[in-house]
Amino acid sequence: MEPVSDSLITLIKTWFDYNAAHGILIRRLKTRSDAYDVINPERESVFFQGKDYDYATLCFVVYHGRFPRPGCIVDHINRIRPA
């Protein structure tokens, strides 16, 4: 895995917000859709700056301010389904 720059983390935190109580990622800035739209947590990935990012990884970055360590499995609140 290539090193992650602090500027990428800052950019992600500028573009997205994370509601930890509900486990949802929210787009903060306007693109083709309205700003502050909730990104469907059922999506596996989010296309951002020319690259696909795992939904849960983006939630992790916004919440913790860093990317997870290589090899870590990131699971966020809405990926846990009752049996």
Buried (B, 14 or more C-beta within 10 A) or exposed (E): EEEEEEEBBEEBBEBBBBBEEEBBBBBEEEEEEEEEEEBEBEEEEBEBEEEEBBBBBBBBBBBEEEBBEEEEEBEBBBBEEEE
